Amino acid sequence: MPAQTAPPVAATHDYSVAMRIWHWANAALVSGQLLTILFQKVIVNAKQAVPEFQQAISKGGSTLTDQQGRAVAHVISERIWQWHIWMGVTLAAFWLFWTVMQALDPAGRRFGARLLAAARRYKLAAPAEHADARHALLAKLTYAAFYLFITIMVVTGLALIFADDVPFLHRIEHTAEEIHNVTMYLIIGYIVLHVVGVVWADNHDDHGLVSRMVSGEDPRTPDNV
């Protein structure tokens, strides 16, 4: 009995303008938010920053009390948190943009179509193609995980923003904050794996992957991925 092979599917390798805008905007916004966390936890940490403020002021012949130093650190911290919040709101807007984009994109370009195509290919792949089909499916599943992480970040982030104004959100504020923080580490882990995976794929079996996400063009014949 001849081995079954995966039938042609509609998913393509070219990326729409909307998808590319969403991808790079998310990359910039998530990176920006992580940088604000770095500033808050390391660079503008009040316990470490106050002595440095005092030392800098003393060089000019003035003095700065601990209370005044903490007040200065608090002002800087609040400004950075405002940047974090506004980038989070923008990220939420792009999340909504992606949702609408998925509904309007041609069927073959929708992420759901790509995921189902990869799952179908894996299920029907011949033994010789099984490893490649598994790799393609795992790649799509990691993207699905990222979309889930972004959704959780957006929902919990908005809950934290409006926690002081909505009684229900105020009651779950601590839980939302814990989930938000854990998801941040998951996203960091994903980013590391994603960058490593993209570089590896671009240099091995998926040449031009990065350029396609920039230009949206694929000079090759579309395959079943």
BAFI-3210 file (N, C-alpha, C; in Angstrom, 3 decimals, decimal comma, padded with zeros to 6 digits):
// residues 225
n [1|2|3|4|5|6|7|8|9|10|11|12|13|14|15|16|17|18|19|20|21|22|23|24|25|26|27|28|29|30|31|32|33|34|35|36|37|38|39|40|41|42|43|44|45|46|47|48|49|50|51|52|53|54|55|56|57|58|59|60|61|62|63|64|65|66|67|68|69|70|71|72|73|74|75|76|77|78|79|80|81|82|83|84|85|86|87|88|89|90|91|92|93|94|95|96|97|98|99|100|101|102|103|104|105|106|107|108|109|110|111|112|113|114|115|116|117|118|119|120|121|122|123|124|125|126|127|128|129|130|131|132|133|134|135|136|137|138|139|140|141|142|143|144|145|146|147|148|149|150|151|152|153|154|155|156|157|158|159|160|161|162|163|164|165|166|167|168|169|170|171|172|173|174|175|176|177|178|179|180|181|182|183|184|185|186|187|188|189|190|191|192|193|194|195|196|197|198|199|200|201|202|203|204|205|206|207|208|209|210|211|212|213|214|215|216|217|218|219|220|221|222|223|224|225]
n.u [000,865|000,769|002,517|000,869|000,851|001,146|-001,470|-001,593|-001,690|-003,244|-001,748|000,849|004,238|004,628|004,333|001,843|001,498|000,221|000,635|003,444|003,803|002,507|004,140|006,755|006,109|005,150|007,524|009,103|007,564|007,303|010,009|010,612|009,009|010,218|012,668|011,925|011,278|013,806|015,114|013,615|014,021|016,774|018,450|017,174|016,647|015,500|016,838|019,463|019,873|019,528|021,842|023,683|022,610|022,956|025,730|026,407|025,229|026,660|029,123|028,787|028,734|026,393|023,784|021,805|019,031|017,978|015,218|014,634|016,127|014,791|012,393|013,135|013,925|011,459|009,977|011,334|010,898|008,091|007,746|008,967|007,262|004,972|005,707|005,889|003,213|001,918|003,113|002,138|-000,628|-000,589|000,369|-001,845|-003,624|-002,459|-002,737|-005,523|-005,658|-004,304|-006,146|-008,354|-007,060|-006,519|-009,043|-009,559|-007,532|-006,426|-007,478|-005,366|-003,274|-003,860|-003,154|-004,386|-004,971|-002,406|-001,490|-003,287|-002,684|-000,046|-000,433|-001,972|-000,192|001,760|000,318|-000,240|002,193|004,769|007,084|009,745|009,445|008,634|010,110|010,653|008,032|007,194|008,868|007,943|005,341|005,814|007,047|004,908|003,247|004,716|004,474|001,746|001,715|003,045|001,195|-000,800|000,530|000,870|-001,810|-002,551|-000,822|-001,815|-004,489|-004,177|-002,541|-004,194|-006,110|-004,643|-004,134|-006,678|-007,417|-007,710|-010,017|-012,110|-014,037|-014,172|-011,875|-009,988|-010,116|-008,929|-006,432|-003,863|-003,562|-003,717|-001,412|000,589|000,251|000,795|003,498|004,706|004,095|005,617|008,220|007,922|007,581|010,078|011,654|010,538|011,279|014,075|014,290|012,953|014,524|016,926|015,949|014,990|017,330|018,777|017,070|017,059|019,617|019,770|017,426|015,460|015,968|016,128|014,112|014,094|014,332|011,930|010,105|010,633|010,376|008,189|008,097|008,445|010,654|010,599|008,926|005,819|005,503|004,299|004,261]
n.v [-001,206|002,130|004,845|007,519|010,887|014,320|016,441|019,256|022,508|025,647|027,479|029,912|031,180|033,869|037,038|039,226|042,846|043,847|041,788|041,915|044,493|044,178|042,215|043,434|045,730|044,615|043,392|045,673|046,999|045,082|044,706|047,308|047,478|045,516|046,739|048,912|047,563|046,586|049,009|049,813|047,775|047,520|049,771|052,093|051,377|052,052|051,602|051,328|053,540|055,924|056,371|056,895|059,187|060,931|060,994|062,152|064,682|065,660|066,224|068,662|070,296|070,314|068,791|065,788|064,394|061,117|060,847|062,801|061,784|059,372|060,430|061,645|059,352|058,110|059,822|059,496|056,765|056,666|058,022|056,259|054,056|055,123|055,227|052,478|051,741|053,143|051,997|049,453|049,852|050,558|048,145|046,564|047,709|046,933|044,216|043,974|044,907|042,809|040,743|041,621|041,760|039,066|038,158|039,437|038,822|036,932|033,513|031,584|032,910|033,333|032,759|030,597|028,950|028,301|026,885|024,688|023,590|022,783|020,887|019,028|018,255|017,019|014,863|013,368|012,918|011,215|008,658|009,543|012,264|012,939|014,075|016,739|017,654|017,486|019,361|021,718|021,823|022,083|024,575|026,237|025,802|026,985|029,639|029,939|029,699|032,056|034,008|033,437|034,139|036,901|037,695|037,118|038,883|041,359|041,339|041,036|043,236|045,429|045,035|045,668|048,370|049,542|048,812|050,373|051,757|050,066|048,003|045,102|044,449|045,465|043,671|041,412|042,232|041,592|038,897|039,207|040,712|038,890|036,887|038,421|039,038|036,465|035,690|037,509|036,489|034,138|035,144|036,324|034,007|032,848|034,736|034,448|031,750|032,023|033,842|032,390|030,111|031,211|032,266|029,891|028,447|030,159|029,861|027,243|025,228|026,970|029,251|032,788|033,490|035,618|037,851|037,617|038,256|040,891|042,006|040,636|039,083|036,012|034,243|031,587|028,503|028,051|025,839|023,161|024,155]
n.w [000,000|-000,960|000,600|002,288|001,287|002,169|001,103|-001,214|000,252|001,171|002,547|002,563|002,076|001,987|003,592|004,676|004,465|006,713|008,588|008,815|009,838|012,289|013,457|013,718|015,146|017,529|018,366|018,879|020,865|022,958|023,552|024,384|026,693|028,285|028,654|030,237|032,583|033,222|033,771|036,005|037,930|038,135|037,248|038,267|040,849|044,025|046,498|045,715|044,137|045,658|047,412|045,344|044,177|046,340|046,551|044,092|044,363|046,530|045,445|044,317|046,424|047,893|049,902|050,236|051,627|052,848|052,551|050,633|048,524|048,033|047,169|044,769|043,346|043,243|041,582|039,138|038,809|038,562|036,151|034,368|034,681|033,569|030,894|030,476|030,848|028,746|026,513|026,922|026,542|023,853|022,852|023,413|021,617|019,204|019,491|019,239|016,628|015,321|015,719|014,197|011,748|011,216|010,660|008,288|006,517|003,599|003,360|003,279|004,464|007,084|010,522|011,772|009,589|008,731|010,956|011,042|008,561|008,973|010,980|009,580|007,608|009,186|010,193|007,891|006,737|004,946|006,089|005,507|005,456|007,903|010,057|009,207|008,962|011,600|012,787|011,531|012,549|015,315|015,317|014,558|016,747|018,787|018,010|018,412|021,180|021,833|020,956|022,774|025,164|024,744|024,698|027,362|028,679|027,768|028,720|031,554|032,008|031,295|033,256|035,545|035,061|035,302|037,819|040,131|039,662|039,145|041,081|040,976|039,526|041,246|043,350|042,286|041,747|042,800|042,028|039,242|038,832|039,586|037,627|035,385|035,784|035,748|033,145|031,769|032,085|030,668|028,105|027,706|027,655|025,363|023,390|023,317|022,426|019,999|018,476|018,294|016,958|014,531|013,384|013,080|011,326|009,094|008,219|007,501|006,608|005,715|004,043|003,692|005,406|007,301|005,576|004,201|006,181|006,335|003,720|002,710|000,480|-001,295|-003,078|-003,738|-004,672|-003,149|-000,385|001,638|004,219]
ca.u [000,000|001,638|002,422|000,121|001,605|000,278|-001,968|-001,252|-002,504|-003,267|-000,847|001,993|005,361|004,705|003,671|001,162|001,993|-000,362|001,339|004,795|003,683|002,182|005,302|007,833|005,591|005,172|008,921|009,554|006,827|007,686|011,386|010,545|008,482|011,244|013,679|011,428|011,426|015,232|015,400|012,973|014,561|018,228|019,080|016,543|016,283|015,603|017,840|020,788|019,972|019,591|023,242|024,351|022,123|023,588|027,128|026,484|024,892|027,727|030,237|028,512|028,731|025,088|023,450|020,502|018,628|017,427|013,843|014,672|016,626|013,704|011,396|013,665|013,838|010,045|009,572|011,891|010,210|006,740|007,852|009,244|006,042|004,053|006,132|005,509|001,761|001,527|003,517|001,191|-001,886|-000,322|000,439|-003,234|-004,217|-001,934|-003,373|-006,830|-005,355|-004,003|-007,396|-009,111|-006,273|-006,701|-010,368|-009,610|-006,486|-006,796|-007,519|-004,086|-002,299|-004,266|-002,354|-005,133|-004,802|-001,043|-001,390|-004,012|-001,937|001,114|-000,923|-002,401|001,010|002,398|-000,509|-000,224|003,535|005,460|008,176|010,910|009,127|008,037|010,902|010,405|006,648|007,141|009,525|007,034|004,221|006,307|007,262|003,597|002,737|005,397|003,840|000,457|002,012|003,360|-000,056|-001,467|001,231|000,549|-003,191|-002,547|-000,177|-002,728|-005,648|-003,752|-002,035|-005,348|-006,729|-003,839|-004,300|-007,990|-007,730|-008,129|-011,304|-013,138|-013,953|-013,867|-010,472|-009,189|-010,092|-008,045|-005,231|-002,654|-003,492|-003,401|-000,010|001,418|000,162|001,481|004,944|005,116|004,010|006,765|009,364|007,639|007,830|011,532|012,111|010,114|012,081|015,381|014,120|012,523|015,671|017,829|015,301|014,932|018,689|019,115|016,286|017,480|020,916|019,722|016,418|014,437|016,732|015,323|013,004|014,132|014,047|010,500|009,365|010,877|009,837|006,937|008,181|009,071|010,997|010,502|007,595|005,252|005,406|003,159|004,424]
ca.v [000,000|003,302|005,761|008,748|012,141|015,451|017,136|020,678|023,362|027,025|028,348|030,367|031,693|035,316|037,670|040,448|044,075|043,931|040,843|042,401|045,640|043,634|041,487|044,315|046,607|043,827|043,233|046,940|047,299|044,135|045,047|048,546|047,182|044,799|047,721|049,685|046,708|046,595|050,280|049,868|046,802|047,564|051,081|053,090|050,734|053,118|051,293|051,532|054,847|057,034|056,709|057,468|060,564|061,706|061,168|063,108|066,015|066,109|066,745|070,072|071,039|070,271|067,516|065,218|063,454|059,854|061,085|063,541|060,861|058,444|061,192|061,779|058,024|057,834|060,602|058,820|055,479|056,914|058,391|055,030|053,245|055,707|054,711|051,067|051,670|053,587|050,949|048,350|050,211|050,438|046,707|046,097|048,151|046,065|042,903|044,099|045,012|041,464|039,979|042,056|041,399|037,648|037,965|040,036|038,283|035,757|032,304|030,910|033,658|033,371|031,868|029,363|028,110|027,798|025,874|023,489|022,996|022,103|019,691|018,073|017,731|016,105|013,656|012,593|012,871|009,940|008,519|010,348|013,673|013,084|014,983|018,108|018,000|017,703|020,644|022,791|021,889|022,629|026,008|026,898|025,718|027,997|030,913|029,950|029,977|033,479|034,747|033,241|034,949|038,306|037,885|037,161|040,136|042,466|041,274|041,333|044,599|046,337|044,867|046,427|049,800|050,010|048,161|051,358|052,352|049,024|047,170|043,706|044,361|045,732|042,446|040,412|042,947|040,847|037,721|039,689|041,132|037,686|036,264|039,336|038,891|035,141|035,697|038,269|035,571|033,213|035,868|036,430|032,700|032,672|035,598|033,812|030,577|032,480|034,400|031,275|029,268|031,911|032,307|028,528|028,099|030,980|029,388|025,822|024,714|027,969|030,441|033,956|033,669|036,970|038,821|037,548|038,991|042,313|042,413|039,950|038,338|034,708|033,889|030,154|027,937|027,743|024,425|022,807|024,605]
ca.w [000,000|-001,027|001,743|002,032|001,372|002,481|-000,077|-001,242|001,106|000,690|003,288|001,783|002,832|001,932|004,726|004,287|005,079|008,056|009,452|009,074|010,751|013,611|013,982|014,133|016,197|018,758|018,773|019,452|022,085|024,002|023,926|025,157|028,026|029,046|029,029|031,384|033,754|033,541|034,419|037,316|038,874|038,241|037,093|039,139|042,111|045,026|047,521|045,137|043,482|046,609|047,741|044,176|044,086|047,405|046,203|042,994|044,893|047,437|044,645|044,036|047,680|048,530|050,546|049,885|052,670|052,349|052,137|049,373|047,510|047,690|046,409|043,405|042,720|042,996|040,403|037,961|038,695|038,053|034,747|033,616|034,689|032,595|029,583|030,446|030,684|027,408|025,578|027,115|025,881|022,420|022,579|023,396|020,354|018,147|019,689|018,600|015,198|014,838|015,705|013,026|010,580|010,967|010,071|006,955|005,657|002,802|004,192|003,330|005,251|008,484|011,342|011,984|008,406|008,752|012,008|010,606|007,456|009,552|011,675|008,562|006,978|010,132|010,300|006,656|006,163|004,766|007,066|005,157|005,658|009,237|010,890|008,755|009,287|013,049|013,051|011,100|013,490|016,581|015,117|014,601|018,116|019,593|017,679|019,103|022,582|021,945|020,865|024,067|026,162|024,501|025,139|028,821|029,076|027,485|029,623|032,925|032,038|031,339|034,574|036,508|034,791|035,765|039,103|041,145|039,293|039,029|042,293|040,680|039,141|042,439|044,158|041,673|041,317|043,158|041,147|037,894|038,817|039,601|036,296|034,473|035,979|035,281|031,685|031,265|031,986|029,568|026,860|027,572|027,196|023,968|022,520|023,159|021,569|018,675|017,763|017,986|015,957|013,247|012,834|012,664|010,139|007,969|007,760|007,176|005,679|005,380|003,655|003,335|006,344|007,860|004,516|003,881|007,197|006,087|002,417|002,439|-000,777|-001,248|-004,453|-003,957|-004,861|-001,848|-000,053|002,496|005,587]
c.u [000,891|001,434|001,677|001,065|000,627|-000,183|-001,562|-002,203|-002,357|-002,287|000,380|003,080|005,422|003,871|003,074|001,787|001,486|000,352|002,734|004,781|003,433|003,403|006,359|007,372|005,580|006,592|009,422|008,880|007,211|009,108|011,408|010,028|009,496|012,356|013,208|011,528|012,884|015,614|014,838|013,673|016,062|018,760|018,509|016,003|016,551|016,708|019,259|020,972|020,166|021,029|023,991|023,914|022,841|025,052|027,295|026,215|026,026|028,916|030,046|028,433|027,402|024,876|022,039|020,147|018,092|016,008|013,780|015,152|015,555|012,632|011,844|013,545|012,390|009,555|010,060|011,157|008,813|006,760|008,092|008,015|005,012|004,419|005,703|004,012|001,343|001,963|002,595|-000,141|-001,724|-000,252|-000,966|-003,926|-003,737|-002,473|-004,755|-006,661|-005,093|-005,267|-008,228|-008,398|-006,464|-008,049|-010,415|-008,582|-007,022|-006,626|-006,158|-003,051|-002,671|-003,458|-003,071|-004,980|-003,411|-000,880|-002,082|-003,280|-000,732|000,693|-001,344|-001,203|001,692|001,643|-000,362|001,173|004,053|006,609|009,375|010,693|008,666|008,780|010,658|008,997|006,502|007,751|008,606|005,875|004,660|006,545|005,937|003,016|003,425|004,839|002,492|000,656|002,313|002,089|-000,844|-000,807|000,890|-000,876|-003,263|-001,930|-001,102|-003,872|-005,246|-003,220|-003,164|-006,065|-005,965|-004,006|-005,593|-008,377|-008,232|-009,508|-012,443|-013,014|-013,578|-012,397|-009,553|-009,065|-009,131|-006,708|-003,958|-002,469|-003,101|-001,931|000,935|001,424|000,928|002,990|005,457|005,123|005,156|007,977|009,158|007,922|009,333|012,114|011,754|010,992|013,449|015,280|013,775|013,705|016,639|017,244|015,269|016,310|019,091|018,382|016,755|018,807|020,922|018,641|015,353|015,112|015,794|014,179|012,956|013,772|012,571|009,672|009,587|010,178|008,479|006,961|008,914|009,377|010,832|009,075|007,027|005,191|004,247|003,264|003,359]
c.v [001,243|004,229|007,021|009,938|013,275|016,135|018,589|021,465|024,799|027,939|028,688|030,898|033,212|035,911|039,001|041,655|044,184|043,010|041,341|043,602|045,145|042,973|042,443|045,313|045,879|043,664|044,503|047,220|046,373|044,422|046,308|048,309|046,447|045,745|048,570|048,866|046,668|047,884|050,309|048,983|046,948|049,000|052,117|052,415|051,716|052,849|051,540|052,948|055,981|057,362|057,334|058,910|061,439|061,987|062,196|064,527|066,553|066,677|068,216|070,903|071,063|068,902|067,098|064,194|062,176|060,042|061,816|062,639|059,887|059,151|061,364|060,447|057,687|058,572|059,916|057,509|055,647|057,260|057,141|054,145|053,804|055,266|053,257|050,917|052,049|052,594|049,739|048,616|050,106|048,976|046,108|046,501|047,286|044,647|042,899|044,173|043,625|040,615|040,320|041,630|039,930|037,364|038,441|039,463|037,150|034,489|031,646|031,605|033,706|032,371|030,545|028,401|027,513|026,693|024,574|022,795|022,223|020,829|018,613|017,431|016,707|014,781|012,761|012,405|011,447|009,856|009,408|011,839|013,967|014,105|016,447|018,561|018,272|019,040|021,813|022,943|022,484|024,131|026,766|026,880|026,726|029,389|031,041|030,258|031,459|034,324|034,632|034,105|036,430|038,612|038,001|038,471|041,329|042,493|041,646|042,758|045,625|046,243|045,672|047,935|050,328|049,430|049,155|051,932|051,344|048,072|045,713|043,533|044,608|044,478|041,410|041,030|042,152|039,632|038,129|040,086|039,928|037,005|037,103|039,143|037,545|035,097|036,474|037,358|034,551|033,871|036,044|035,122|032,450|033,485|034,971|032,620|030,990|032,996|033,289|030,414|029,909|031,951|030,925|028,167|028,869|030,500|027,907|025,519|025,724|029,291|031,584|034,225|035,089|038,003|038,795|038,302|040,495|042,763|041,800|039,111|037,017|034,273|032,411|029,735|027,598|026,247|024,214|023,340|025,632]
c.w [000,000|000,156|001,339|002,128|001,587|001,207|-000,060|-000,350|000,650|001,399|002,464|002,693|002,814|003,053|004,286|004,982|006,514|009,031|009,809|010,011|012,168|014,242|014,525|015,184|017,533|019,278|019,465|020,789|023,234|024,478|024,777|026,561|028,889|029,485|030,210|032,674|034,194|034,262|035,841|038,333|039,115|038,280|038,047|040,402|043,243|046,047|047,018|044,603|044,478|047,012|046,572|043,959|045,114|047,087|045,097|043,473|045,754|046,677|044,308|045,291|048,393|049,173|050,150|050,953|052,038|051,835|050,808|048,231|047,066|046,873|044,955|042,663|042,377|041,755|039,134|037,716|038,102|036,571|033,890|033,570|033,717|031,184|029,425|030,174|029,270|026,337|025,702|026,444|024,363|022,003|022,525|022,102|019,198|018,279|019,043|017,084|014,614|014,742|014,481|011,747|010,220|010,309|008,618|005,995|004,784|003,627|004,342|004,180|006,723|009,284|011,584|010,809|008,362|009,789|011,600|009,463|007,974|010,270|010,675|007,878|007,884|010,211|009,074|006,066|006,037|005,761|006,772|005,422|007,073|010,097|010,511|009,112|010,785|013,431|012,692|012,072|014,819|016,477|015,208|016,018|019,031|019,288|018,386|020,580|022,782|021,885|022,174|025,143|026,002|024,962|026,655|029,309|028,887|028,493|031,046|033,048|032,106|032,688|035,625|036,315|035,413|037,122|040,145|040,871|039,231|040,221|042,015|040,332|040,343|043,306|043,592|041,245|041,604|042,253|039,734|037,789|038,798|038,230|035,277|034,560|035,462|033,756|031,058|031,105|030,870|028,220|026,636|027,063|025,746|023,025|022,259|022,202|020,139|017,863|017,360|016,869|014,586|012,589|012,322|011,374|008,912|007,390|007,390|006,132|005,282|005,038|003,247|004,289|006,882|006,790|004,124|004,911|007,071|004,806|002,105|001,190|-000,582|-002,680|-004,759|-004,267|-003,499|-001,613|000,920|003,916|005,931]
res [m|p|a|q|t|a|p|p|v|a|a|t|h|d|y|s|v|a|m|r|i|w|h|w|a|n|a|a|l|v|s|g|q|l|l|t|i|l|f|q|k|v|i|v|n|a|k|q|a|v|p|e|f|q|q|a|i|s|k|g|g|s|t|l|t|d|q|q|g|r|a|v|a|h|v|i|s|e|r|i|w|q|w|h|i|w|m|g|v|t|l|a|a|f|w|l|f|w|t|v|m|q|a|l|d|p|a|g|r|r|f|g|a|r|l|l|a|a|a|r|r|y|k|l|a|a|p|a|e|h|a|d|a|r|h|a|l|l|a|k|l|t|y|a|a|f|y|l|f|i|t|i|m|v|v|t|g|l|a|l|i|f|a|d|d|v|p|f|l|h|r|i|e|h|t|a|e|e|i|h|n|v|t|m|y|l|i|i|g|y|i|v|l|h|v|v|g|v|v|w|a|d|n|h|d|d|h|g|l|v|s|r|m|v|s|g|e|d|p|r|t|p|d|n|v]
***
